[in-house]
Amino acid sequence: MIKRSAASEPISCALVRDVINEVKQKSAAAPDSPGTAPLAEGRQAGETAALRDGNAGGEIEALPKRWEAAAAAAVGAMESLHELQVECEEWRNALPESLQDSPTAEKLDAVCALDLNSALEIVQEAESTELPRGYGKD
């Protein structure tokens, strides 16, 4: 992977948005892949269960499950981004000499320069973090 140097230009928001949109499209095409469960549906299900059961503490009890689902989705998304980054690096390395200084090469360099490993470590740490269950259940 190409490391980002201090002299590198900042990564554009548009580039990051494009990569995120591509991951979303890939996730939508393969809904059974790990980490792609819609988080809003999970939260809504937890809220509905709390309301149905008349449990005022339902939100607190559902928090660890929602955290776990969100962290798993984040890990899945980061792993997908890393796979896409590897594909971009392969593409960049295969560019012919005539395209080495092209806008395409610059965009591929920007994607390759993203430090996705650090981001993945952070979301993996979040995934391994255990939230309190509350109400003296810990």
Backbone torsions as a table, in degrees:
resi	resn	phi	psi	omega
1	MET	NA	141.5	178.6
2	ILE	-79.7	126.4	-179.4
3	LYS	-86.6	146.4	179.2
4	ARG	-83.6	125.2	179.4
5	SER	-90.9	164.3	-179.7
6	ALA	-64.2	-26.1	-178.9
7	ALA	-84.6	-3.7	-179.0
8	SER	-64.9	153.5	174.8
9	GLU	-74.5	151.4	178.9
10	PRO	-63.5	147.7	177.9
11	ILE	-72.8	132.6	-177.5
12	SER	-76.2	147.6	176.8
13	CYS	-61.4	-36.0	-179.3
14	ALA	-63.3	-39.7	179.4
15	LEU	-65.2	-46.8	178.8
16	VAL	-61.3	-42.6	179.1
17	ARG	-61.3	-41.2	178.9
18	ASP	-62.6	-42.2	179.4
19	VAL	-65.4	-43.2	179.3
20	ILE	-63.3	-42.5	178.5
21	ASN	-62.9	-37.7	178.6
22	GLU	-65.4	-39.5	177.5
23	VAL	-64.6	-41.1	178.4
24	LYS	-61.3	-42.6	179.2
25	GLN	-64.5	-40.8	179.1
26	LYS	-65.3	-40.0	179.2
27	SER	-66.4	-38.8	179.5
28	ALA	-67.2	-32.6	-179.8
29	ALA	-73.5	-25.3	-179.5
30	ALA	-128.7	73.8	-174.3
31	PRO	-66.2	-15.2	-178.9
32	ASP	-90.2	-1.7	-179.5
33	SER	-72.7	150.5	-174.9
34	PRO	-62.8	142.5	175.2
35	GLY	80.3	11.3	-177.1
36	THR	-112.3	10.4	179.2
37	ALA	-65.3	136.3	179.9
38	PRO	-64.9	122.4	-177.2
39	LEU	-68.9	-35.1	-178.5
40	ALA	-62.1	-39.0	179.5
41	GLU	-65.1	-40.1	178.3
42	GLY	-63.0	-43.1	179.5
43	ARG	-66.6	-43.3	-180.0
44	GLN	-61.5	-41.1	179.5
45	ALA	-62.8	-41.5	178.3
46	GLY	-64.5	-41.8	178.8
47	GLU	-66.5	-40.1	179.8
48	THR	-64.1	-43.0	179.2
49	ALA	-62.6	-40.8	179.7
50	ALA	-64.5	-42.1	178.5
51	LEU	-66.7	-42.3	-178.4
52	ARG	-62.9	-42.3	-177.4
53	ASP	-81.3	-6.0	-178.1
54	GLY	65.9	24.8	-176.2
55	ASN	-92.9	108.3	-179.4
56	ALA	-64.5	-26.6	-180.0
57	GLY	-91.2	9.5	-177.5
58	GLY	-56.1	-38.5	179.6
59	GLU	-63.9	-41.3	-179.2
60	ILE	-67.2	-43.0	-179.8
61	GLU	-67.3	-32.4	-178.6
62	ALA	-79.8	-17.1	-176.3
63	LEU	-56.7	-49.1	179.1
64	PRO	-60.5	-37.4	179.2
65	LYS	-68.6	-39.4	178.4
66	ARG	-66.7	-40.7	177.8
67	TRP	-59.9	-47.5	-179.0
68	GLU	-60.1	-44.4	179.9
69	ALA	-65.3	-43.3	-179.8
70	ALA	-65.1	-42.3	-179.9
71	ALA	-66.1	-41.0	178.3
72	ALA	-63.2	-40.8	177.9
73	ALA	-64.4	-39.8	179.6
74	ALA	-65.8	-42.0	178.0
75	VAL	-62.5	-44.6	178.8
76	GLY	-60.7	-42.5	179.3
77	ALA	-65.1	-41.9	179.9
78	MET	-66.5	-38.4	177.5
79	GLU	-64.5	-40.0	176.8
80	SER	-63.5	-43.5	177.8
81	LEU	-61.3	-40.6	179.6
82	HIS	-63.9	-41.8	177.3
83	GLU	-61.5	-42.1	178.1
84	LEU	-65.5	-37.3	178.8
85	GLN	-63.5	-40.6	177.5
86	VAL	-62.3	-42.4	177.1
87	GLU	-61.1	-41.1	178.9
88	CYS	-65.3	-38.3	178.4
89	GLU	-64.9	-41.5	177.3
90	GLU	-63.3	-41.7	178.4
91	TRP	-61.1	-46.2	-178.9
92	ARG	-60.8	-43.4	-179.1
93	ASN	-67.5	-24.2	-178.4
94	ALA	-92.1	-1.2	-179.9
95	LEU	-63.7	138.2	176.6
96	PRO	-68.3	160.6	-178.5
97	GLU	-53.0	-35.8	-177.0
98	SER	-67.7	-16.3	-179.0
99	LEU	-109.8	7.3	-176.6
100	GLN	-61.4	-30.1	-179.4
101	ASP	-110.9	23.6	-176.1
102	SER	-86.1	164.9	174.3
103	PRO	-58.2	-34.3	177.2
104	THR	-61.2	-45.9	179.4
105	ALA	-62.2	-40.9	178.9
106	GLU	-62.0	-43.0	179.7
107	LYS	-67.3	-40.5	177.5
108	LEU	-65.0	-39.1	176.2
109	ASP	-60.3	-40.7	-179.6
110	ALA	-63.8	-41.2	178.5
111	VAL	-66.2	-43.0	-179.2
112	CYS	-66.4	-25.4	-177.6
113	ALA	-80.4	-14.1	-179.9
114	LEU	-63.9	134.5	179.9
115	ASP	-88.0	74.4	-177.9
116	LEU	-73.9	-23.7	178.7
117	ASN	-62.9	-42.2	178.4
118	SER	-64.7	-41.4	178.8
119	ALA	-64.4	-40.5	178.5
120	LEU	-63.0	-41.5	177.9
121	GLU	-60.1	-39.8	-179.8
122	ILE	-65.3	-46.0	-178.6
123	VAL	-71.3	-30.3	174.5
124	GLN	-67.1	-36.6	175.7
125	GLU	-64.4	-41.9	177.5
126	ALA	-63.0	-38.7	-179.7
127	GLU	-65.1	-34.9	-178.4
128	SER	-85.6	-5.4	179.4
129	THR	-77.8	127.7	-179.5
130	GLU	-97.9	121.1	178.3
131	LEU	-82.8	153.1	177.1
132	PRO	-66.8	146.6	178.1
133	ARG	-83.5	-20.0	176.1
134	GLY	83.3	169.6	177.1
135	TYR	54.0	36.6	175.9
136	GLY	72.1	16.9	-178.3
137	LYS	-87.8	-3.6	-175.1
138	ASP	-80.8	NA	NA
